[in-house]
């Protein structure tokens, strides 16, 4: 009986290690530098698009290119995958500062002396 239980555990571990094959041939890629997250009690809605003027006064409207609608379980798995990816990136390249004011370097001004 114990052997059968051990075999089931090994099969479950093998299932967890299997590779998932993904077909991206129909995927559409687009660049986004803007996102808005809203939701309902059952679903999370992520709108992404291009803000053509990220600095200065905001444009009249930002065109949303893609909308992802997912349940909160999938959103939590996405969050974990994004956190892991960002952590690896920051370990390699340094911390990503999301506050634009902290990233702005004072511009070099030409001397006004004659």
Order of alpha helices (4+ residues) and beta strands (2+ residues): alpha-beta-beta-beta-alpha-alpha
